[in-house]
């Protein structure tokens, strides 16, 4: 399990753009999950600023609303890493900073898989880009630890 986590962290670090922007909470994001060549729409994410964790991260909570017939939604808690010299969450949202999102690691997070099924999220690592296209990896909790491509954009 430790090797998988280190591999995922390395992949997320490589996915980070050198001129990334902080998470924009004023727009809804369309989520996509891919297990191969074609990304599948997996609902909409609505982010809200939650807390400024001193010298560590800006914490956000998001409602992950489904698009299927049943009105399912999950809630994810993510931390946006602060970089050296960018300690203000407000400043991070106004200027380009290298950043990435991970689960907060404390609060259980839930989302929707490619079949719009409500599932607990085990791992989420996303790099943010200048045009607010966010790409990374997601792994749902369960018996089969499959890692999917994950991206969301306005």
N, C-alpha and C positions, 0 to 999 in steps of 0.2 A: 504494500500500500504506500510506503514511503517513497519508493521509486516512481510510482505513478504520480504522486503529488509533486515530486521534484520535476518530473518531465512536464507536467501541466504548467507549473510555474515558469519553467524555462520557455515553453511555447508561448505563454501569455506575455512574457517579457519581450520576446522577439517580435510579437505582433504590435507592440506599442509604436506609434508614430513619433517621430522626433519633435513634431509641432502639434501635439494633441490639444484639444480644448476640454475644459471641465464639462461635466454633465449639465445639459440644458434642461431645466425642469418646466419650461413653459410650453413644451410641445409633447404630444403623444408619440411614442415610438412603435413601429410595427416590428414584431419579433419574427425571426426565421430560424428554423433548426434544419441542419442538413446532415445526412448520413451518407453522403456521396456527392454526386455532381449537382443535384438540384435542391435548392433550399425550399422548405415547406413553410408557409405562413403558420405561425403558432400563437396568434393573438396580438394584443396591444399592451404596451407598458406605459404606465402613468407614474412618473417619478415625483417625489416630494422631498425637499431637504429635511433631515431629521435632527442632526447634531454635528457640531464641530468638535472632533476629537483632537485635543491639543497636540500639535507636532506630529500627528499620525495620519489622520484621514478626515474626509468629509463623509458623513454617513447619510445615506438616502434610503427611503422605503419606497417601494413601488407596488402598485396593484397590477397584476398580470391578468388582464381580462381576456377571456376566450371569445372566439368568433363562431363557435359551433352552435347548434340548436339550443343546448342547455346553457344557461347563463352561469358558467363556472368562472371563478377567478381565484388567483393565489396571491400571496404577498411575499415579496423578497426584500431582504435587508442587505444592502451592499455598502462597502466602504470604497471611497475613491482616494487613492493614495496621494498624499501631499509630497511635493518634491522640494529639494533644498532651495530656500529662498522664497517659496510659495506656501506660506503657512496660513493664509486667510482663505476660507471657503468662498467668500465674496470675490476676492481678487482672482482666485482660480477660475471662477465662472466668467470673468471678463477678459482674461488674457490667455494666450496659448501656453500650456504647461504640459510636460510629458506626464501622462497619468494612465492608470488602469483601474478597473473595478474588480473586486472580489467579494464573496459572501462575507458577512461580518463575523462569522464563525461562532456566534453566540446564540442568536435567535434562529429557530428553524425556518427555512424558506421553502415556499411551494410555488410551482409553476405548472405549465401545461406542456405536454409532450407533443410529438408530431400527430398524434391521434386525438388531440384536445382532451387528454385524460389528465386529471389532477394528480400531480406527483411531487414528492419531496425532492429538493435539489441537494445533491451532495457536494458538488464542486461547480463554481462559476468563476471564470477568469476572462475578462474582456479588456482589450486595448481600445482606447478612444482615438479617433482621428479628427483632423481639422474640420472636416465637413460633417461632423457628428455621426458618421457611420461607425458603428462600434462592432468589432469582430473579436471572436475568441472561442472559448470552449465551454460546454456545459455537460455535466454528468448527473443523471438522476439517481437517487438512492434506490437500491433494489438488489436482486440476486445477481443480475448480469451487469457488470460495470462497463457499459458502453459509453464512450466519450463522443459527443456530437459536436459538429461545428455550430456556432451560435452567433447570430448578428442581429442588431436592431438599428433602425434608422428612422428619422422623422418622415 
